[in-house]
């Protein structure tokens, strides 16, 4: 949508008229162009995309065509700049609205006793609301409650090392499980958040094989 501005001649001045109001004028006798008045009249607090229409009929000074073309050139440059900015803003908004798509694996990463993970697990693709995850799985079990509820979808970022108190997804002794990673001196422990006593913790002596699948993003 463009704002319609009429270029006309009245009482020794070339004028720009919008909705019946004169928003800018140039004296035909001296042709002085005031930049501040021009930008204030045409653009201050207004939508910047403008269409200039030549309505001059009487032109005793014979300068209207020159002034019109000159103003048209200025306005065209401003319009182009505005449209480029608008396109950039739209592209940025479009990119911001695009969510990363990740694999949601069709097995439960057991937050209790664990499930065996094999290389042929089926998956579907889902949007990643975190913008940082590499895959997602569904928790089965209540060992991480109340932090992570049973049947929750967890979003996992693949990293090489966890920090103390991070929650991770692991393969421990062949089982996939979600636990909290606790550093203990030079060692570590994998513990449940559920403090009911019904769920097992894993110390270094309990772990025959260990693989970190990633950090759980909360």
Buried (B, 14 or more C-beta within 10 A) or exposed (E): EEBEBBBBBEEEBBBBBBEEEBBBBBEBEEEEBEEEBBEBBBBEEEEBBBEBEBBBEEBEEEBBEEBBEBBBEBBEEBBEEBEEEEEEEEEEEEEEEEEEEBBBBEBBBBBBEBBEBEEEEEBEEBEBEBEEBBBBBBBBBBBBBEBBEBEBEBBBBEBEEBEEEBBBBBBBEEBBBBBBBBEEEEEBBBBBBBEEEEBBEBEEEEBEEEEBBBBBBE
